[in-house]
Amino acid sequence: MKILLEEAMSEKKIQVTLGNYKGVEVKKAEIIITEEEVKAELERARQYAVTTQDKDGAAELGDEAVIDFVGYIDGEAFAGGDGTDFPLKLGSNTFIPGFEDQLVGVKKDDNVDVVVTFPEDYHAAEFAGKEATFKVTVKGVRSSFVPELSDEVVQKISQCKTVAEFEEFVKKSIHDFKQNQADMEKENKVLEQIVEASEIEVPQEFIDERKEQLKNNLLAQLRNAGNTFEQYLQYNGLTEELFEEYAAKDALSMLKGQAVLQEIAKAEGFSYTDEDVDQTIAAILMASGMHCVGCPASQGESLEEAAMVHGMDCDELVTKINEYLANKANA
């Protein structure tokens, strides 16, 4: 069975020969909540009650240094190696090893040279193993205080009245999150199997167009967050070329999935449109640092696993997606 999937603004079509899609079985993940997960969520919840204040003294681990920086290799500034008003929490391991350690002890208005060596396995191969000097201007130092979890704190950060009530709320939230994750993972694995069993030919111009849409959506997300594309590349250890490679894989993966779903919809007699696959969600993932959604190494990863690999807060990521979907539904 073949379908010619029409794309707007082009006479070319995506050709799909649908493979077997009935009776595809995928085992659903078991929902397990550990005591360590609950403790981690309770600890994370304390961060919402944090108070921050400017600090006149020297920066310590745990403090936040607001910095401007420009990186040089062999005396030449390199692309993606600069930033302005970047809030760097010392000890967060946000930057390459050794960078944050050299900022311990700095004060506001200090100018320091930070000398580091990029790891041999660094994402951007052209930087791997090379020594770099970052000229850093410290524009401010801020310290934070995180209170212990108490009934009073719980009432400030939630609608719960007591710590015990909040713990039960957290357990339920973890369960609901994992339940949704398990459902999504099962659906994605079913779709992956159907895509693999199908023959799909996607014109290159479709991939290029979708890749551009993903990039534009990403840029919009970054602007809304007050960040730049250059900062995004720097934070994720990417070059623009590597970003383009990942974005093309994402675009192809999305187009194949859409084509298969539209073919199934036609075969089963229900409607399915491109609007059912929201590209803004992909942009949210990419803006958060998950820049290899379509990368072969990421296939089969859960959102939670991918977030862990990229050092992200998975709950925060899901919250952003849910907020977007809620706003879209109310629009």
N, C-alpha and C positions, 0 to 999 in steps of 0.2 A: 504494500500500500504506500503510495507517495502523495505528498502534499507540497504545493508550491507556496511558501510563506512569503507574502508580499511585504516589502518594507517601503514606507513612505519615502518619496523623493528619489526613488531609484526604480529602474525597470528590471533590474536583476532580482533574483529570488533565492531564498534559502531552500535547498532541496533536502527533503527528509524521507528516508525509508524507515518507517517505524518498526522497531523490533518488538519482541514479546513484552507486553506491559501488564498482562493479567496474571494474577497468582504469584507476583514477586513477593518473596517473604524476607523480611529483615527482623531480627530479634531486637526487641525494645530493651533499652538499658534499664537495669534495676535501680530503683531509687534508694540510695543509702545516704543517711545524714550522720556525720561523725561529730563527736564532741569537739574535736579540733576545729572543725568548720564553724560550729556555733561560737566558740571562743574567738575565732578570727573575726567573725562578723560583729560580735559585741565590741571587740577592740576597734574595729573600723568605725563603728557607730560613735565611739568616743571622739573621733576626729571631727565630727560635726559640731562638737561643743568647744572646739579649740579656740583660743584667743591668741591674737598675734599683735605684736607691738614692735616698733622700730627699736633698734639696739645701737647704742653708742660704742659699746665695747667690741672686742674681737669676736669674729665668727667662730662658732663651735659646731661640731657634728650635730645635726638635727636642726640647725639654723638655716634660714633661707637667705642666700646672697643674690641680690639683683644685679646682673652684670651685663656689660657690653663686651663683646669679644671678637677678635679677628684671628684666624688661624693661618700660619705660614708653614710651608714645606720648602726647604732649601731656599729660604728667603723670599719665596713667592706666595702671595695670598692664594688660597685655593677655593674653588666653588663649594658652597654649602658650609664653609668653615667659619661663618660669622653670625652674630646675633645681636639684637638690641633689646634692652630691658628684659632679659631672660631671667625668670625666677628659678634659681637652682637650689634645691634642698641638698645640703651637704650630707653625704652618707646615703643618698638615694640610689647611687650607681646609675644615674641618668646618663652621664657622659662617660667617655672611655676611661679605663682604669688609670688612677693616678691624678686625674684632673681635679676632682673634688677635694682630695686630700691636701692639695697644694693651696687651697683657698681657706683652709682652717687657719684662723689667726688674723685674717685680713679685716680691715675696717672700712667704713664708708670713705669714698674718695681715694682709696688706694689704687695704684696701678701696678700690676704684677705680670710677670711672664710665667706662664704655665707650660712646662716642657713635658710632653708625653710621647709614648710610642704606640701607634695603632696596633691592635692585636694581629697576629699572623692570619687569623681566620676572620678578619673584619669583612663586613658585607661588601663594601666597595673595594674591589681587588686592587685598584690603583693606589690605595692608601695603606694596604695591609703591610705591617712590619716597618712602616716609615716613621721617623721622628718628626714631630710637629711642635711648633712653638705658638702658643696662643697669647696674644697681648690682651689682657683683661683689665677693664675698668670697673671697679666696685661702686655701684651707684647707691647701694643701701644694704643694710643687714637687718633681718627681722628674726625675732625669736618667738617661739610658740609655747603655749602651756595647754596641756591636755588633761582635763579633770578626770578623776575616777568616776566610774559609772555609779550613779545614785538615783534615787527616786526623783530628786530635783532635776538632775541632768536629763533623765529619761523623759520627763514632762516637757523639757525644752526642745528636744529633738524628735519627739514622736507624739502620738495621741494616747500613748499608754500612761498609766499612773504609777506603776511600780516597776522595779527591775525584773521581778519574776514575770510579770505580765509581758514585759518587753522581750524577755528571753523566749517565751512561747510564741510571740509574734515573729521573732527572728527565725525560729525553727520552722514555722509554717511558711515563711517567705522563702527559705532555702528549699523546702520541699516543692513549693509551687514553681520556683525557678527551675529546679532540676526536672520537674514533670514537663514543663514547657520545652526545656532543652531536649529531653528524651523524645518528645513528639516531633520536634523539628528535625532532630538527627535521623529519626526513622524515615521521615518524609524525604529528606535529602538523600539518604542512602538508596531509597527506592528509586528516586529520580536518576541518581548516578548510574544505577544498574540498567535502567531503561535507555539512558543516553549511550552507554557503552554497547548495548545490544542493537542500537540503531545506526544507520548510515546517514551522516549529516554533512552536507557541503555548504560552507558559509563563505560567500564572496568576501574578499579582503576589504573592500570598501565598507562593508557592514561593520566589520571588526574595528576599522579605523574610526568610523562615525560613533560607535558605541564607546570606544576608548575615550574619545574626545568628550562625550557626554559625562562619563565617569569622572574625568579630570575636572571638568567645569563644576560638577556637583561638589567634588572634593574642595576646590578652590572657594566655593561659596561657604562650605562648612568651616574652612579655615578662617575666612574673613569674619564670619560670625563669632568665632572664638578669639578673634584678635591676633591670629597667627598668620605667618606668611608661608608660601610654598617652600621657600628656601629653608626656613626653620624646620618645616616638616621633613624635608630631605635630610637635614643635618641630624635631627633627633632620631631618625630611623636608620641612619647610616647608609643612605641611598644616594646614588647619582641620578640625574634626570634620565639617563639612558636606561638604568635598571628599573626605575619607576615605570617608564614607558613599556618595558618588557613585561612587568607584572600586570600592568593595566590591560595590555593586549590579551594576556591569558584570562584575566577576569572577564573581559568583554566577550571572548570566544565562549567561555564557560556559560555565561548568562544567555547568550544567543542560542546556544545548543539546547539549554534547558527550556527556554521559551518555545523554541520550535517544536520540541517533543511534547510539551504540555498542550500546545495548540493543536497538534495532530491528534492527541488523545481526546481532547475536547471535541474535535470534529467527529471522531469515530464514535464517541459516546453520546453525542447530541446535546452537549452543553457549551456555553460560551466561555471563552478565555481570551483576554486581550493583554497587550504589553503592559497595561496599567496595573495588572495583577502582580508584576514584578517591579518593585519600587527601587529605582536606581539610587535614590537618596539614602536608603539604608546602606547600600554598598559604600557610598561616600562617607557615611558616618564611621563605618568600620575602617576605611582607609585613613580618614582624618585622625582617628584614634591611634593609628600606627599599624593597623593590620593591612599592610600593603600587598600581601601576597595571597589574597583570597583565592585566586585562580592558579597559584603556584602548585606544581605537582606534589611538592613536599607537604603541602597543607591539606591534601585530599584526605577525607575521613576524619579530620580534626573536629572536635566539638568546639563551640564558641568558647567554652571555659578553658579548654586545652590551648587553643590559639591565643587567648588572652594571657595565659600563663607564660607561653613562649615569648610573647612580645612585652611582658612586664606590665600588662594593663590590669585595671580594676574591672573585672568582668561585670560585676553588678552595676557599676557606673555606666558601662557600655550598654547594657540591656536597658537601663533607665533612659538613656538618651534615645534609643530606638523606640521604646514604649511611649515616651513623651511625644516623639515625632508622629507616631501612628495615632495617638490620641488627638493631637492637634489636627491631623489630617482628617480624622473621622468627624471632628466638630466643625471643620471648615465649610 
